[in-house]
Amino acid sequence: MDRFDMINRIGDKYRIGNTEKGEFSYSQALKTVGKNIKDYQKATSGTQHNFLDIRFENERLAVLVECKNRFDKWPKEKIQGQLQDYVRFEKAYSNKKIVAILAETEGDGIWVWYGQSVIIDDDHMSDETVLRTFEEYEDLCFGKVNDKIKIVDSIKILNEKLHSDGINEKLRSQFVGTCLLALKNGLIYKDVKETLDPKTGKTLTPEQVIIKSVKDILEGLLTRGGGLNKAEKLAILNQKVLGDQDVTSLNYGELKEILEFIDVNVVPYINDKSIAGQDLLNLFFTTFNKYVGKSDKNQAFTPDHICDFMCKAVGVNKHSRVLDPCCGSGAFLVRAMTDAMDDCDTEDEREEVKKNQIFGIEYEEGAFGLSSTNMLIHGDGNSNVVQDSMFNRSKWIEENNINTVLMNPPYNATKKCCDPDYTKDWGSNKKEDPSKGLHYVEWIARHVPTTCKMAVLLPMQAAIGNSSEVKKFKKKMLDHYTLDAVFSLPTEMFYPGASAVACCMIFDLSGKHERSGRDTFFGYFKDDKYVKRKGLGRIELTDTDGNSLWDKTKEQWLDLYKNKRVVPGLSVMQKVTWKDEWLAEAYMETDYSTLAETDFQKVLNDYLSYLVKEGDVYET
């Protein structure tokens, strides 16, 4: 296929060239963003690689095409190494997702790479045999928003099925996650017959055969990875999930029907090469959470798109050593692992990230089991996730040389979940953490290096600081660290789980706030282009072409923060102390040109809904 046909096939409107020959010079491109190509060239490939034959792009994807007359006329290692160089340059230049292609001009052969890390070798080559359009490559890399809606809808149906089969609501998400993990690793559940257990000689019913197979798969995954606390994880998954009476009482027909539903409606969307399926288990947890009892709804599980934004805000990459000390279902850990591996050039680097650079602590047993399963689903058999209180793990934290903290601590933690040194002076009438989670943040800040950057989710009360206890911890933080940014986030971000209104704070631990002399960036990031839908939770809005509006919003938020841009109605820079409110709403200039009567009515409606929910107003 000649170059003209390649350009027409992929899409001429996306083609970008910056030389007279229509090629793309990475030397020129990198100069435009203040970088030197020499900093990204490897000694093994020298300086000869600079001009890419054909390049296509939009705001989130770059498709790189290097042409050769015939593959059999070139050493495979040499031309793959050349394409790997272009991938490295592209990451430094645009930080977009990448599809990399080697294509023949005297034949029809094509080799295609995409997904995590875009490692150019035989092991990571896709099975693509024909060129696709740019839009098709975009779908491969990002998935479709409608697919996510279908998944959430499927979870709703699955929850109803589990309810009718008698699976306890607190067990459902962990049970589904365990089934999903087993199915992804070859579980056979159709046409299963009664058999003899070779170890005991006892007869196993078909449903017992399946449960045993699931256990064997879990043990194999953890053994192969040599994971931390393998026995503890297996005990939770085996005894607390697969050994639960609700599960063991399922007959073969019920168990087969559940597995088949997951296999048909969920497994196809768990694509390791697509970011669309990166944290599906977190979707399970937040969706199932709306069915649990009211006492459990204080758990605020962070939506995956917010995890993604926070990881990008602190710049997670292949050198990051990430800790989430309150890791819950593992959403931050999975997202951080994904972003770090996306930055890798080799499989060895990816393995290093998975084995030695992602750390989590979770106190609650059920969430610990879920986070372990979540990490395994995403290919991490050796996740450094431990079940414990973070306050017992100071030495472990210090030994692991953390440079990035991502966390969403409990907002109303009981005494047993808080720092013992903090609670020893509590009066008998004090039942919940009066710092609203800030004491977790301050404790972690003291136990990680000063080179560390922290992004934390906290309730609005922690930012406003009306209580003496909140003010005390705000002062402690600024006496030692710098408040770099605060983002006011969507009001119903945790729906259908907790009802807390949260903000994201980013701290620079390298020096005290006053000495830094810096203004703090405040973002009014309330509109994430997600809306509530009955029975589906919060879903993404799309444009007329079906593209996610969140993607564009995320890039805007990141651009405002990283470049410290002030935009009326969205962001402001302000010098603050511990006595001040840490919210954009307190300092931001209103963009009156965008206000309409509907905005006023919405505020009134929201306030009335709040009063009704709090019991201050009763509907008649």
FIMIVO-603472 format. One record per residue (C-alpha): residue number from 1; residue in one letter; x, y, z. Coordinates in nm, 3 decimals. Each point is the difference from the previous one (the first is absolute). Layout:
num;residuo;px;py;pz
NUM;A;X;Y;Z
...
This chain:
num;residuo;px;py;pz
1;M;0.000;0.000;0.000
2;D;0.151;0.334;-0.100
3;R;0.009;0.302;0.233
4;F;-0.285;0.176;-0.178
5;D;-0.230;-0.297;0.065
6;M;0.116;-0.019;0.363
7;I;-0.081;0.368;0.055
8;N;-0.343;-0.035;-0.160
9;R;-0.076;-0.314;0.198
10;I;0.092;0.141;0.343
11;G;-0.136;0.349;-0.075
12;D;0.172;0.293;-0.171
13;K;-0.175;0.254;0.223
14;Y;0.198;-0.134;0.298
15;R;0.341;0.002;-0.175
16;I;0.262;0.238;0.141
17;G;0.333;0.061;-0.171
18;N;0.258;0.267;0.078
19;T;0.256;-0.036;-0.280
20;E;-0.007;0.077;-0.373
21;K;-0.014;-0.374;-0.076
22;G;-0.304;-0.042;0.223
23;E;0.195;-0.197;0.260
24;F;-0.009;0.082;0.370
25;S;0.324;0.124;0.155
26;Y;0.011;-0.076;0.372
27;S;0.301;0.227;0.038
28;Q;-0.208;0.297;-0.118
29;A;-0.309;-0.110;0.194
30;L;0.182;-0.040;0.331
31;K;0.157;0.344;-0.037
32;T;-0.349;0.152;-0.011
33;V;-0.069;-0.134;0.351
34;G;0.342;0.102;0.136
35;K;0.165;-0.343;-0.021
36;N;0.311;-0.134;-0.171
37;I;-0.019;-0.328;-0.193
38;K;0.348;-0.091;0.128
39;D;-0.146;-0.047;0.348
40;Y;-0.224;-0.280;-0.132
41;Q;0.234;-0.180;-0.239
42;K;0.144;-0.332;0.112
43;A;0.362;-0.096;-0.051
44;T;-0.106;-0.333;-0.153
45;S;-0.182;0.166;-0.293
46;G;0.213;0.312;-0.040
47;T;-0.125;0.326;-0.146
48;Q;-0.106;-0.116;-0.345
49;H;-0.370;-0.033;0.086
50;N;-0.180;0.333;-0.020
51;F;-0.237;0.011;-0.297
52;L;-0.320;-0.207;0.030
53;D;-0.161;-0.078;-0.336
54;I;-0.367;0.069;0.083
55;R;-0.161;0.135;0.317
56;F;-0.371;0.046;0.083
57;E;-0.146;0.160;0.312
58;N;-0.296;0.154;0.177
59;E;-0.025;0.139;0.352
60;R;0.056;-0.336;0.171
61;L;0.150;-0.251;-0.246
62;A;0.307;-0.013;-0.226
63;V;0.037;-0.266;-0.272
64;L;0.360;-0.048;-0.115
65;V;0.076;-0.177;-0.330
66;E;0.351;-0.094;-0.112
67;C;0.019;-0.145;-0.352
68;K;0.237;-0.268;-0.132
69;N;0.001;-0.148;-0.349
70;R;-0.016;-0.359;0.126
71;F;0.054;-0.130;0.353
72;D;0.213;-0.294;-0.116
73;K;0.259;0.244;-0.138
74;W;0.066;0.152;0.343
75;P;0.129;-0.142;0.330
76;K;-0.315;-0.019;0.216
77;E;0.181;0.116;0.313
78;K;0.130;0.308;-0.181
79;I;-0.332;0.126;-0.137
80;Q;-0.183;-0.078;0.323
81;G;0.266;0.193;0.189
82;Q;-0.049;0.295;-0.236
83;L;-0.374;0.003;0.068
84;Q;0.066;-0.026;0.376
85;D;0.210;0.316;-0.028
86;Y;-0.290;0.184;-0.164
87;V;-0.234;-0.120;0.277
88;R;0.242;0.138;0.260
89;F;0.020;0.335;-0.179
90;E;-0.379;0.016;-0.034
91;K;-0.049;-0.053;0.374
92;A;0.240;0.284;0.074
93;Y;-0.167;0.223;-0.258
94;S;-0.375;-0.048;0.042
95;N;-0.076;-0.244;0.285
96;K;-0.289;-0.135;-0.211
97;K;-0.104;-0.364;-0.028
98;I;0.193;-0.164;-0.283
99;V;-0.062;-0.249;-0.279
100;A;0.330;-0.094;-0.168
101;I;0.007;-0.171;-0.341
102;L;0.262;-0.148;-0.231
103;A;-0.142;-0.034;-0.353
104;E;0.127;-0.140;-0.331
105;T;-0.012;0.215;-0.314
106;E;0.076;-0.291;-0.236
107;G;-0.230;-0.244;0.176
108;D;-0.300;-0.013;0.231
109;G;0.177;-0.084;0.326
110;I;-0.067;0.213;0.309
111;W;0.113;-0.033;0.360
112;V;-0.197;0.192;0.262
113;W;0.062;0.085;0.365
114;Y;-0.228;0.186;0.242
115;G;-0.107;-0.005;0.365
116;Q;0.201;0.020;0.319
117;S;0.358;0.114;-0.056
118;V;-0.001;-0.070;-0.378
119;I;0.299;-0.231;0.023
120;I;0.120;-0.077;-0.354
121;D;0.091;-0.369;-0.012
122;D;-0.152;-0.330;-0.112
123;D;-0.158;-0.075;0.339
124;H;-0.205;0.322;0.007
125;M;-0.101;0.014;-0.365
126;S;-0.377;0.001;-0.056
127;D;-0.173;-0.245;-0.233
128;E;-0.108;0.281;-0.236
129;T;0.056;-0.097;-0.366
130;V;-0.159;0.295;-0.185
131;L;0.016;0.374;0.044
132;R;-0.294;0.157;0.181
133;T;-0.140;0.351;-0.007
134;F;0.115;0.253;0.260
135;E;-0.343;-0.020;0.165
136;E;0.029;-0.379;0.030
137;Y;0.342;0.031;0.162
138;E;-0.150;0.253;0.239
139;D;-0.270;-0.248;0.099
140;L;0.266;-0.269;0.054
141;C;0.193;0.225;0.238
142;F;-0.282;0.174;0.181
143;G;-0.311;-0.213;-0.042
144;K;-0.345;0.148;-0.041
145;V;-0.194;0.189;0.264
146;N;-0.310;-0.199;-0.082
147;D;0.188;-0.319;0.089
148;K;0.055;0.135;0.351
149;I;-0.371;0.074;0.032
150;K;-0.076;-0.356;-0.111
151;I;0.237;-0.134;0.264
152;V;-0.160;0.204;0.279
153;D;-0.342;-0.116;-0.116
154;S;0.127;-0.359;0.000
155;I;0.121;0.042;0.359
156;K;-0.349;0.110;0.101
157;I;-0.149;-0.313;-0.158
158;L;0.270;-0.216;0.157
159;N;-0.067;0.147;0.343
160;E;-0.368;-0.091;-0.032
161;K;0.098;-0.353;-0.106
162;L;0.231;-0.038;0.302
163;H;-0.273;0.133;0.226
164;S;-0.248;-0.258;-0.129
165;D;0.262;-0.274;0.047
166;G;0.048;0.098;0.364
167;I;0.350;0.152;-0.014
168;N;0.041;0.251;0.284
169;E;0.035;0.360;-0.118
170;K;0.334;0.046;0.180
171;L;0.143;-0.307;-0.175
172;R;-0.115;0.074;-0.355
173;S;0.272;0.228;-0.134
174;Q;0.281;-0.222;0.134
175;F;-0.169;-0.315;-0.132
176;V;-0.048;0.153;-0.346
177;G;0.359;0.125;-0.003
178;T;0.125;-0.348;0.089
179;C;-0.212;-0.159;-0.274
180;L;0.123;0.258;-0.250
181;L;0.362;-0.071;0.090
182;A;-0.051;-0.374;-0.044
183;L;-0.180;0.042;-0.334
184;K;0.282;0.221;-0.130
185;N;0.239;-0.282;0.082
186;G;-0.175;-0.289;-0.172
187;L;-0.270;-0.122;0.240
188;I;-0.215;-0.272;-0.159
189;Y;-0.359;0.005;0.122
190;K;-0.208;-0.152;-0.281
191;D;-0.083;-0.374;-0.019
192;V;0.176;-0.068;0.331
193;K;-0.063;-0.355;0.129
194;E;0.012;-0.160;0.341
195;T;0.351;-0.131;0.071
196;L;0.229;-0.140;0.267
197;D;0.241;0.219;0.192
198;P;0.344;-0.157;-0.066
199;K;0.126;0.114;0.341
200;T;-0.286;-0.127;0.217
201;G;-0.178;-0.253;-0.218
202;K;-0.332;0.169;0.079
203;T;-0.263;0.074;-0.261
204;L;-0.017;0.363;-0.112
205;T;-0.324;0.141;-0.139
206;P;0.023;0.222;-0.312
207;E;-0.030;0.317;0.211
208;Q;0.273;-0.126;0.234
209;V;0.222;-0.073;-0.301
210;I;-0.039;0.361;-0.117
211;I;0.073;0.147;0.345
212;K;0.308;-0.221;0.029
213;S;0.115;0.116;-0.345
214;V;-0.040;0.365;0.106
215;K;0.208;-0.066;0.312
216;D;0.272;-0.173;-0.205
217;I;0.014;0.296;-0.243
218;L;0.031;0.250;0.287
219;E;0.276;-0.200;0.165
220;G;0.184;-0.032;-0.331
221;L;-0.016;0.373;-0.061
222;L;0.131;0.089;0.344
223;T;0.265;-0.274;-0.003
224;R;0.124;0.102;-0.344
225;G;0.032;0.359;0.112
226;G;0.154;-0.081;0.335
227;G;-0.221;0.268;0.146
228;L;0.017;0.167;0.337
229;N;-0.221;-0.166;0.264
230;K;-0.104;-0.274;-0.244
231;A;-0.145;-0.225;0.272
232;E;-0.201;0.286;0.149
233;K;-0.146;0.097;-0.338
234;L;-0.087;-0.359;-0.082
235;A;-0.167;-0.044;0.338
236;I;-0.224;0.300;-0.058
237;L;-0.092;-0.097;-0.355
238;N;-0.049;-0.368;0.084
239;Q;-0.164;0.011;0.341
240;K;-0.173;0.338;0.003
241;V;-0.123;-0.016;-0.361
242;L;0.004;-0.346;-0.157
243;G;-0.054;-0.172;0.334
244;D;-0.291;0.221;0.100
245;Q;-0.327;-0.188;0.049
246;D;-0.178;0.223;-0.252
247;V;0.246;-0.114;-0.268
248;T;0.030;-0.367;0.099
249;S;-0.381;-0.032;-0.001
250;L;-0.022;0.097;-0.370
251;N;-0.094;-0.295;-0.221
252;Y;0.172;-0.067;-0.332
253;G;-0.271;0.168;-0.207
254;E;0.012;0.321;0.208
255;L;0.380;0.014;0.003
256;K;0.024;-0.071;-0.374
257;E;-0.256;0.271;-0.077
258;I;0.194;0.260;0.205
259;L;0.331;-0.092;-0.163
260;E;-0.150;0.000;-0.349
261;F;-0.150;0.345;0.056
262;I;0.338;0.138;0.110
263;D;0.177;-0.181;-0.284
264;V;-0.231;0.144;-0.267
265;N;-0.075;0.348;0.137
266;V;0.317;0.097;0.187
267;V;0.311;-0.200;-0.098
268;P;0.009;0.129;-0.362
269;Y;0.044;0.354;0.133
270;I;0.298;-0.082;0.222
271;N;0.258;0.086;-0.263
272;D;0.349;0.058;0.140
273;K;0.088;0.204;-0.309
274;S;-0.295;0.236;0.044
275;I;-0.028;0.260;0.274
276;A;-0.377;-0.037;-0.031
277;G;0.017;-0.313;0.217
278;Q;0.279;0.094;0.237
279;D;-0.204;0.014;0.317
280;L;-0.316;-0.196;-0.062
281;L;0.014;-0.155;0.347
282;N;-0.025;0.348;0.150
283;L;-0.320;0.041;-0.203
284;F;-0.125;-0.323;0.157
285;F;0.071;0.127;0.347
286;T;-0.154;0.346;-0.036
287;T;-0.306;-0.136;-0.179
288;F;-0.063;-0.281;0.249
289;N;0.060;0.249;0.282
290;K;-0.332;0.171;-0.063
291;Y;-0.177;-0.317;0.110
292;V;0.176;-0.035;0.336
293;G;-0.136;0.112;0.335
294;K;0.010;0.365;0.097
295;S;0.263;-0.059;0.269
296;D;0.253;-0.099;-0.267
297;K;-0.060;0.292;-0.231
298;N;0.264;0.221;0.165
299;Q;0.251;-0.190;-0.213
300;A;0.084;0.237;-0.285
301;F;0.154;-0.206;-0.281
302;T;0.175;0.230;-0.245
303;P;-0.133;-0.008;-0.359
304;D;0.258;-0.119;-0.249
305;H;-0.002;0.320;-0.208
306;I;0.085;0.203;0.313
307;C;0.281;-0.246;0.082
308;D;0.126;0.051;-0.354
309;F;-0.008;0.379;0.035
310;M;0.185;-0.006;0.333
311;C;0.269;-0.234;-0.134
312;K;0.055;0.231;-0.296
313;A;0.004;0.306;0.228
314;V;0.293;-0.134;0.205
315;G;0.173;-0.142;-0.309
316;V;0.009;-0.374;0.071
317;N;0.263;-0.161;-0.225
318;K;0.234;-0.299;-0.018
319;H;0.219;0.145;0.277
320;S;-0.290;0.049;0.243
321;R;-0.016;-0.198;0.323
322;V;-0.365;0.035;0.090
323;L;-0.172;-0.054;0.335
324;D;-0.370;-0.002;0.080
325;P;-0.021;-0.058;0.377
326;C;-0.382;-0.030;-0.006
327;C;-0.026;-0.191;-0.326
328;G;-0.356;-0.137;0.023
329;S;-0.084;-0.180;-0.325
330;G;0.339;0.091;-0.148
331;A;-0.121;0.263;-0.248
332;F;0.297;0.235;0.051
333;L;0.247;-0.290;-0.009
334;V;-0.136;-0.138;-0.327
335;R;-0.005;0.342;-0.165
336;A;0.352;0.085;0.122
337;M;0.131;-0.337;-0.119
338;T;-0.160;0.055;-0.340
339;D;0.146;0.351;-0.039
340;A;0.345;-0.111;0.114
341;M;0.004;-0.294;-0.242
342;D;-0.117;0.228;-0.283
343;D;0.326;0.189;0.049
344;C;0.219;-0.313;-0.027
345;D;0.214;-0.091;-0.301
346;T;0.070;-0.365;0.083
347;E;-0.170;-0.299;0.159
348;D;0.265;0.000;0.275
349;E;-0.100;0.355;0.094
350;R;-0.368;-0.101;0.014
351;E;0.079;-0.297;0.224
352;E;0.202;0.227;0.228
353;V;-0.301;0.233;0.033
354;K;-0.237;-0.285;0.085
355;K;0.229;-0.176;0.244
356;N;0.177;0.282;0.180
357;Q;-0.165;0.340;-0.051
358;I;-0.369;-0.026;0.098
359;F;-0.088;-0.018;0.371
360;G;-0.331;-0.014;0.182
361;I;-0.137;-0.037;0.353
362;E;-0.360;-0.086;0.082
363;Y;-0.149;-0.051;0.346
364;E;-0.337;-0.153;-0.087
365;E;0.018;-0.369;-0.094
366;G;-0.260;0.002;-0.278
367;A;0.153;0.298;-0.178
368;F;0.348;-0.155;0.039
369;G;-0.118;-0.314;-0.179
370;L;-0.158;0.211;-0.271
371;S;0.313;0.210;-0.056
372;S;0.210;-0.319;-0.027
373;T;-0.242;-0.140;-0.258
374;N;-0.004;0.331;-0.186
375;M;0.379;0.004;-0.030
376;L;0.003;-0.362;-0.117
377;I;-0.264;0.075;-0.264
378;H;0.226;0.270;-0.138
379;G;0.297;-0.234;-0.029
380;D;0.177;0.061;0.331
381;G;0.070;-0.330;0.175
382;N;0.239;0.153;0.250
383;S;-0.179;0.309;0.125
384;N;0.145;0.151;0.316
385;V;-0.337;0.038;0.169
386;V;-0.023;-0.078;0.372
387;Q;-0.291;-0.030;0.238
388;D;0.069;0.218;0.302
389;S;-0.048;0.343;0.147
390;M;0.228;0.253;-0.166
391;F;0.096;0.118;0.349
392;N;0.170;-0.338;0.061
393;R;0.203;0.025;-0.320
394;S;0.228;0.301;0.052
395;K;0.323;-0.201;-0.042
396;W;-0.132;-0.182;-0.310
397;I;-0.101;0.331;-0.159
398;E;0.336;0.160;0.076
399;E;0.194;-0.299;-0.140
400;N;-0.178;0.012;-0.336
401;N;0.121;0.350;-0.097
402;I;-0.341;0.126;-0.114
403;N;-0.002;0.303;-0.232
404;T;-0.374;0.023;-0.077
405;V;-0.298;-0.032;0.234
406;L;-0.356;-0.034;-0.130
407;M;-0.268;-0.045;0.262
408;N;-0.363;0.038;0.096
409;P;-0.001;-0.042;0.380
410;P;-0.314;-0.065;0.208
411;Y;-0.188;0.323;0.071
412;N;-0.181;-0.115;0.315
413;A;0.229;-0.274;0.131
414;T;-0.075;-0.158;0.336
415;K;0.259;-0.001;0.278
416;K;0.133;-0.350;-0.079
417;C;0.089;0.108;-0.354
418;C;0.188;0.318;0.098
419;D;0.354;0.068;0.121
420;P;0.024;-0.121;0.364
421;D;0.223;0.296;0.086
422;Y;-0.276;0.229;-0.125
423;T;-0.293;-0.174;0.170
424;K;0.156;-0.047;0.345
425;D;-0.122;0.345;0.103
426;W;-0.352;-0.040;-0.141
427;G;-0.284;0.048;0.243
428;S;-0.259;-0.274;0.048
429;N;-0.252;0.192;-0.211
430;K;0.226;0.016;-0.305
431;K;-0.101;-0.282;-0.236
432;E;0.135;0.106;-0.341
433;D;0.314;0.166;-0.136
434;P;-0.045;0.378;0.055
435;S;0.280;0.078;-0.247
436;K;-0.213;-0.135;-0.288
437;G;0.289;-0.211;-0.127
438;L;0.272;0.266;0.027
439;H;0.184;-0.183;0.275
440;Y;0.052;-0.293;-0.242
441;V;0.157;0.240;-0.249
442;E;0.223;0.166;0.260
443;W;0.119;-0.339;0.134
444;I;0.091;-0.130;-0.346
445;A;0.180;0.325;-0.085
446;R;0.227;-0.057;0.301
447;H;0.092;-0.353;-0.113
448;V;0.091;0.052;-0.367
449;P;0.300;0.187;-0.146
450;T;-0.017;0.376;-0.049
451;T;0.040;-0.062;-0.374
452;C;-0.344;-0.160;0.001
453;K;-0.308;0.153;-0.159
454;M;-0.344;-0.068;0.147
455;A;-0.345;0.013;-0.157
456;V;-0.281;-0.065;0.247
457;L;-0.378;0.007;-0.006
458;L;-0.159;0.166;0.302
459;P;-0.347;0.131;0.083
460;M;-0.082;0.368;-0.040
461;Q;-0.003;0.038;0.380
462;A;0.376;-0.065;0.000
463;A;0.056;0.281;-0.251
464;I;-0.234;0.250;0.164
465;G;0.139;-0.059;0.349
466;N;-0.276;0.121;0.230
467;S;0.085;-0.234;0.289
468;S;0.299;0.044;0.228
469;E;0.120;-0.354;-0.071
470;V;0.004;0.050;-0.377
471;K;0.180;0.333;0.043
472;K;0.260;-0.168;0.219
473;F;0.092;-0.246;-0.273
474;K;-0.010;0.261;-0.274
475;K;0.257;0.194;0.202
476;K;0.213;-0.314;0.051
477;M;0.004;-0.062;-0.374
478;L;0.098;0.355;-0.098
479;D;0.260;0.023;0.279
480;H;0.193;-0.274;-0.180
481;Y;-0.134;-0.036;-0.355
482;T;-0.128;0.205;-0.294
483;L;-0.360;-0.001;-0.118
484;D;0.053;-0.012;-0.376
485;A;-0.361;-0.031;-0.119
486;V;-0.361;-0.070;0.099
487;F;-0.265;-0.115;-0.246
488;S;-0.370;0.028;0.086
489;L;-0.144;-0.318;-0.150
490;P;-0.352;-0.101;-0.116
491;T;-0.261;0.013;0.275
492;E;-0.135;-0.351;-0.062
493;M;0.331;-0.157;-0.095
494;F;-0.043;-0.307;0.222
495;Y;-0.356;-0.075;-0.107
496;P;-0.143;-0.263;0.050
497;G;0.222;-0.051;0.306
498;A;0.085;0.262;0.261
499;S;-0.167;0.341;-0.008
500;A;0.313;0.196;0.099
501;V;0.104;0.302;-0.207
502;A;0.374;-0.024;-0.057
503;C;0.297;0.200;-0.118
504;C;0.349;-0.107;-0.106
505;M;0.298;0.155;0.175
506;I;0.353;-0.024;-0.137
507;F;0.290;0.051;0.240
508;D;0.367;0.058;-0.076
509;L;0.192;-0.138;0.300
510;S;0.335;0.164;-0.083
511;G;-0.048;0.307;0.222
512;K;-0.235;0.198;0.220
513;H;-0.276;0.196;-0.168
514;E;0.098;0.348;0.117
515;R;0.365;-0.041;-0.101
516;S;-0.099;-0.114;-0.351
517;G;-0.166;0.337;-0.060
518;R;-0.224;-0.160;-0.259
519;D;-0.360;0.071;-0.083
520;T;-0.223;-0.307;0.014
521;F;-0.191;-0.108;-0.309
522;F;-0.375;-0.041;0.056
523;G;-0.210;-0.177;-0.261
524;Y;-0.379;0.009;-0.011
525;F;-0.024;-0.340;-0.169
526;K;-0.363;-0.080;0.076
527;D;-0.114;-0.101;-0.349
528;D;0.166;-0.324;-0.111
529;K;-0.254;-0.063;-0.278
530;Y;-0.155;-0.289;0.190
531;V;-0.372;-0.011;0.079
532;K;-0.222;-0.219;0.215
533;R;-0.216;-0.256;-0.177
534;K;-0.263;-0.200;0.183
535;G;0.124;-0.352;0.059
536;L;0.341;0.072;-0.155
537;G;0.166;0.242;0.243
538;R;0.213;0.277;-0.152
539;I;0.084;-0.042;-0.369
540;E;0.209;0.195;-0.251
541;L;-0.152;0.253;-0.234
542;T;0.106;-0.017;-0.364
543;D;0.014;0.233;-0.298
544;T;-0.199;-0.054;-0.320
545;D;0.262;-0.250;-0.124
546;G;-0.022;-0.208;0.316
547;N;0.335;0.117;0.141
548;S;0.037;0.047;0.374
549;L;-0.023;0.360;0.118
550;W;0.193;-0.096;0.314
551;D;0.322;-0.052;-0.197
552;K;-0.001;0.361;-0.118
553;T;-0.096;0.124;0.346
554;K;0.286;-0.193;0.162
555;E;0.252;0.151;-0.240
556;Q;-0.135;0.348;0.074
557;W;0.025;-0.052;0.376
558;L;0.357;-0.131;-0.030
559;D;0.102;0.287;-0.227
560;L;-0.142;0.259;0.243
561;Y;0.177;-0.158;0.297
562;K;0.338;-0.078;-0.153
563;N;0.032;0.339;-0.167
564;K;-0.167;0.184;0.290
565;R;-0.249;0.169;-0.231
566;V;-0.270;0.223;0.146
567;V;-0.337;-0.026;-0.176
568;P;-0.312;0.170;0.143
569;G;-0.245;-0.263;0.117
570;L;0.263;-0.277;-0.001
571;S;0.321;0.093;0.180
572;V;0.180;0.255;0.215
573;M;0.341;0.047;0.164
574;Q;-0.005;0.115;0.363
575;K;0.244;0.028;0.290
576;V;-0.154;-0.171;0.304
577;T;0.083;-0.093;0.360
578;W;-0.139;-0.269;0.228
579;K;-0.261;0.249;0.122
580;D;-0.153;0.039;-0.347
581;E;-0.246;-0.209;-0.195
582;W;0.172;-0.230;-0.248
583;L;-0.265;0.013;-0.272
584;A;-0.027;0.165;-0.340
585;E;-0.349;0.120;0.090
586;A;0.147;0.241;0.257
587;Y;0.226;0.183;-0.246
588;M;-0.114;-0.061;-0.355
589;E;-0.136;0.267;-0.228
590;T;-0.339;-0.096;-0.142
591;D;-0.034;-0.017;-0.376
592;Y;-0.341;0.167;-0.023
593;S;-0.011;-0.032;-0.378
594;T;-0.069;-0.373;0.031
595;L;-0.281;0.025;0.258
596;A;-0.361;-0.063;-0.098
597;E;-0.334;-0.019;0.179
598;T;0.028;-0.378;-0.002
599;D;0.316;0.023;0.215
600;F;-0.189;0.195;0.267
601;Q;-0.285;-0.249;-0.008
602;K;0.242;-0.293;0.030
603;V;0.160;0.150;0.312
604;L;-0.344;0.043;0.158
605;N;-0.097;-0.356;-0.090
606;D;0.325;-0.142;0.138
607;Y;-0.041;0.193;0.324
608;L;-0.359;-0.117;0.040
609;S;0.108;-0.360;-0.061
610;Y;0.267;0.038;0.266
611;L;-0.252;0.135;0.254
612;V;-0.240;-0.287;-0.072
613;K;0.279;-0.258;0.036
614;E;0.114;0.150;0.332
615;G;-0.356;0.001;0.133
616;D;-0.028;0.377;0.026
617;V;-0.283;0.003;-0.253
618;Y;-0.265;-0.269;-0.034
619;E;-0.179;-0.075;-0.323
620;T;-0.380;-0.019;0.033
